[in-house]
Amino acid sequence: MQEYTLKNDDFLVSQTDEKGIILFANDDFCKLAGYTIEEMVGKQHNLVRHPDMPKAAFKDLWNTIQAGKVWDGYIKNKAKDGGYYWVYATVYPMVDAVSKKTMYMSCRRKPSKEEIESAQAHYKTLR
């Protein structure tokens, strides 16, 4: 399984509805994940969930953002070809001014090697 490393200036952005359906994905995200925008929009964001990620991490993420708070942390994602990549993610809840529906914006950047190692150690304690 190949590891992909983000470039220092990569900035992955996606927006989902309240159920985690992708509404938007920027070019950096599509390129790294290996999907076209057409393949991503309308799909669950867990399309890129890596099986090594503990369910407890995503439970914490969803509990936090559904409470209207910002979540941040490290995530190992799976690319379309089976490879993987690590990101430092910040997920923001937001309410659409017109529809009044809640949506979530996720912005991701390259984590350091030390940050990844720390996240891996922490995630081994969770499941």
Backbone hydrogen bonds in HBPLUS format (Angstrom, degrees):
<---DONOR---> <-ACCEPTOR-->    atom                        ^
c    i                          cat <-CA-CA->   ^        H-A-AA   ^      H-
h    n   atom  resd res      DA  || num        DHA   H-A  angle D-A-AA Bond
n    s   type  num  typ     dist DA aas  dist angle  dist       angle   num
A0084-TYR N   A0002-GLN O   2.87 MM  82  6.41 150.0  1.96 156.9 164.8     1
A0004-TYR N   A0084-TYR O   2.70 MM  80  5.93 167.8  1.72 169.2 172.8     2
A0010-ASP N   A0007-LYS O   3.06 MM   3  5.23 166.0  2.08 111.1 115.5     3
A0012-LEU N   A0108-ARG O   2.88 MM  96  4.87 144.8  2.01 140.9 146.0     4
A0108-ARG N   A0012-LEU O   2.73 MM  96  4.87 151.0  1.82 148.2 155.0     5
A0026-ASN N   A0013-VAL O   2.96 MM  13  5.48 161.8  1.99 156.1 156.8     6
A0014-SER N   A0106-SER O   2.99 MM  92  5.30 148.5  2.09 145.2 153.6     7
A0106-SER N   A0014-SER O   2.81 MM  92  5.30 169.8  1.82 160.6 163.2     8
A0015-GLN N   A0024-PHE O   2.95 MM   9  5.02 153.6  2.02 134.9 136.8     9
A0023-LEU N   A0015-GLN O   2.69 MM   8  5.45 175.2  1.69 152.9 154.4    10
A0024-PHE N   A0015-GLN O   3.27 MM   9  5.02 151.5  2.35 137.9 136.1    11
A0016-THR N   A0104-TYR O   2.84 MM  88  5.27 155.9  1.90 148.9 157.1    12
A0104-TYR N   A0016-THR O   2.97 MM  88  5.27 161.2  2.01 141.9 146.5    13
A0017-ASP N   A0021-ILE O   2.96 MM   4  5.41 143.5  2.09 138.3 148.5    14
A0020-GLY N   A0017-ASP O   3.07 MM   3  5.39 168.4  2.09 115.5 118.3    15
A0045-HIS N   A0020-GLY O   2.76 MM  25  5.59 148.4  1.85 158.7 168.3    16
A0022-ILE N   A0043-LYS O   2.79 MM  21  5.66 172.0  1.79 163.6 162.0    17
A0042-GLY N   A0022-ILE O   2.85 MM  20  5.36 167.6  1.87 147.7 150.8    18
A0030-CYS N   A0026-ASN O   3.06 MM   4  6.36 170.5  2.07 160.3 162.7    19
A0031-LYS N   A0027-ASP O   2.85 MM   4  5.94 168.3  1.86 157.1 160.6    20
A0032-LEU N   A0028-ASP O   3.06 MM   4  6.16 169.4  2.07 149.5 152.3    21
A0033-ALA N   A0029-PHE O   2.94 MM   4  5.98 165.3  1.96 155.2 159.9    22
A0034-GLY N   A0030-CYS O   2.83 MM   4  5.79 130.4  2.08 140.5 153.2    23
A0035-TYR N   A0030-CYS O   3.12 MM   5  5.13 134.3  2.33 142.0 147.1    24
A0080-LYS N   A0033-ALA O   2.73 MM  47  5.96 165.7  1.75 163.8 164.4    25
A0039-GLU N   A0036-THR O   3.06 MM   3  5.15 127.4  2.35  97.6 111.1    26
A0040-MET N   A0036-THR O   3.20 MM   4  6.51 134.2  2.42 142.7 154.9    27
A0040-MET N   A0037-ILE O   3.16 MM   3  5.17 134.1  2.38  95.1 107.6    28
A0041-VAL N   A0037-ILE O   2.98 MM   4  6.08 178.7  1.98 163.4 163.0    29
A0043-LYS N   A0040-MET O   2.99 MM   3  5.55 159.6  2.03 141.7 142.3    30
A0047-LEU N   A0044-GLN O   2.99 MM   3  5.75 149.9  2.08 120.5 123.9    31
A0048-VAL N   A0045-HIS O   3.26 MM   3  6.43 172.4  2.27 132.2 130.1    32
A0049-ARG N   A0046-ASN O   3.00 MM   3  4.66 165.4  2.02 101.4 105.5    33
A0078-LYS N   A0048-VAL O   2.65 MM  30  4.77 163.5  1.67 132.7 138.8    34
A0053-MET N   A0050-HIS O   3.04 MM   3  5.74 162.4  2.07 121.5 126.8    35
A0057-ALA N   A0054-PRO O   3.09 MM   3  5.63 141.8  2.24 111.2 120.2    36
A0059-LYS N   A0055-LYS O   2.93 MM   4  6.21 148.5  2.03 150.7 161.0    37
A0060-ASP N   A0056-ALA O   3.01 MM   4  6.15 158.0  2.06 143.2 148.0    38
A0061-LEU N   A0057-ALA O   3.03 MM   4  6.29 156.0  2.09 140.6 147.5    39
A0062-TRP N   A0058-PHE O   2.92 MM   4  6.06 176.2  1.92 151.2 151.6    40
A0063-ASN N   A0059-LYS O   2.90 MM   4  6.01 163.5  1.92 149.6 155.0    41
A0064-THR N   A0060-ASP O   2.98 MM   4  6.02 155.8  2.03 146.5 152.9    42
A0065-ILE N   A0061-LEU O   3.01 MM   4  6.29 172.4  2.01 161.9 162.4    43
A0066-GLN N   A0062-TRP O   2.92 MM   4  5.82 158.0  1.97 147.9 154.6    44
A0067-ALA N   A0064-THR O   3.16 MM   3  5.26 140.0  2.33  97.7 109.2    45
A0069-LYS N   A0064-THR O   3.14 MM   5  5.49 157.9  2.19 150.5 146.4    46
A0068-GLY N   A0065-ILE O   2.95 MM   3  5.03 156.3  2.01 106.0 110.7    47
A0071-TRP N   A0091-VAL O   3.07 MM  20  5.20 160.6  2.11 146.7 150.8    48
A0091-VAL N   A0071-TRP O   2.73 MM  20  5.20 163.4  1.76 155.4 161.4    49
A0073-GLY N   A0089-ALA O   2.93 MM  16  5.47 148.9  2.03 147.6 156.6    50
A0089-ALA N   A0073-GLY O   2.75 MM  16  5.47 163.6  1.77 175.3 169.4    51
A0075-ILE N   A0087-VAL O   2.92 MM  12  5.41 161.5  1.95 152.8 158.6    52
A0087-VAL N   A0075-ILE O   2.89 MM  12  5.41 149.4  1.99 149.3 159.4    53
A0077-ASN N   A0085-TYR O   2.80 MM   8  5.42 170.2  1.81 168.6 165.2    54
A0085-TYR N   A0077-ASN O   3.01 MM   8  5.42 150.1  2.10 141.6 148.0    55
A0079-ALA N   A0083-GLY O   2.80 MM   4  5.12 169.8  1.81 132.2 135.8    56
A0082-GLY N   A0079-ALA O   2.99 MM   3  5.34 162.7  2.02 116.8 120.1    57
A0088-TYR N   A0109-ARG O   2.97 MM  21  5.39 162.4  2.01 149.1 154.0    58
A0109-ARG N   A0088-TYR O   3.05 MM  21  5.39 154.5  2.11 142.1 148.2    59
A0090-THR N   A0107-CYS O   2.91 MM  17  5.39 150.2  2.00 150.6 160.5    60
A0107-CYS N   A0090-THR O   2.93 MM  17  5.39 164.8  1.96 154.2 157.1    61
A0092-TYR N   A0105-MET O   2.74 MM  13  5.13 164.3  1.77 155.9 158.9    62
A0105-MET N   A0092-TYR O   2.89 MM  13  5.13 161.7  1.92 148.6 153.1    63
A0094-MET N   A0103-MET O   2.84 MM   9  5.33 148.5  1.94 160.9 158.8    64
A0103-MET N   A0094-MET O   2.71 MM   9  5.33 162.5  1.74 163.4 167.9    65
A0096-ASP N   A0101-LYS O   2.89 MM   5  5.47 167.2  1.90 158.7 156.7    66
A0100-LYS N   A0096-ASP O   2.84 MM   4  4.91 137.2  2.02 130.0 140.6    67
A0116-ILE N   A0112-SER O   3.03 MM   4  6.35 157.1  2.09 151.7 157.4    68
A0117-GLU N   A0113-LYS O   3.00 MM   4  6.25 162.4  2.03 149.6 154.3    69
A0118-SER N   A0114-GLU O   2.98 MM   4  6.15 156.4  2.03 146.4 152.6    70
A0119-ALA N   A0115-GLU O   2.94 MM   4  6.15 158.8  1.99 146.6 152.4    71
A0120-GLN N   A0116-ILE O   2.85 MM   4  6.08 161.5  1.89 155.5 160.5    72
A0121-ALA N   A0117-GLU O   3.06 MM   4  6.25 159.8  2.10 145.0 150.0    73
A0122-HIS N   A0118-SER O   2.98 MM   4  6.23 160.0  2.02 148.3 154.0    74
A0123-TYR N   A0119-ALA O   2.82 MM   4  5.98 163.5  1.85 155.9 160.3    75
A0124-LYS N   A0120-GLN O   3.11 MM   4  6.28 136.1  2.31 142.1 152.2    76
A0125-THR N   A0122-HIS O   3.00 MM   3  5.53 153.1  2.07 112.3 120.5    77
A0126-LEU N   A0123-TYR O   3.13 MM   3  5.10 155.1  2.19 100.7 108.4    78
